[in-house]
Amino acid sequence: MKDALPEVMAKAEAQPASEPVRLKSGQFRDQDRFHRGTGTATIYSLADGTQLLRLTDLQVTNGPDLRVILTRSQNPE
């Protein structure tokens, strides 16, 4: 009985998580006084190894194009 426990534990650890795992998240910020935006961007890792970008509570000023730029910088230029 003692020897079977490590094998069961190894099988349990090897199974991928069925729920998405949050990797990173950040808040939108205004670019300038004309290009404004609020909301949250969150990156999830899915069970199959792919990643998903989810935008929540997104509100932006009207314009011809919306660009989402992911960066490590706190203040991108």
CORFENZI-V740528 format. One record per residue. PHI is phi in degrees with one decimal (* if undefined). Layout:
PHI ; PHI
This chain:
* ; -61.7 ; -72.4 ; -75.8 ; -61.8 ; -59.4 ; -65.9 ; -64.5 ; -63.5 ; -63.0 ; -66.0 ; -66.5 ; -72.2 ; -76.3 ; -76.2 ; -70.1 ; -68.6 ; -85.0 ; -93.1 ; -60.5 ; -109.8 ; -72.7 ; -94.8 ; -149.0 ; -150.0 ; -159.1 ; -101.5 ; -72.4 ; -138.4 ; -67.6 ; -79.7 ; -158.7 ; -73.8 ; -100.1 ; -106.3 ; -116.1 ; -161.5 ; -137.1 ; 136.9 ; -128.1 ; -111.5 ; -129.9 ; -104.4 ; -115.0 ; -99.9 ; -94.9 ; -59.1 ; -86.3 ; 93.9 ; -79.8 ; -117.8 ; -128.1 ; -102.2 ; -115.7 ; -104.7 ; -123.1 ; 52.4 ; -78.0 ; -135.3 ; -133.8 ; -70.3 ; -66.1 ; -166.6 ; -72.5 ; -138.8 ; -116.9 ; -121.2 ; -110.0 ; -112.4 ; -95.2 ; -145.5 ; -84.6 ; -73.3 ; -71.9 ; -133.8 ; -66.7 ; -86.5
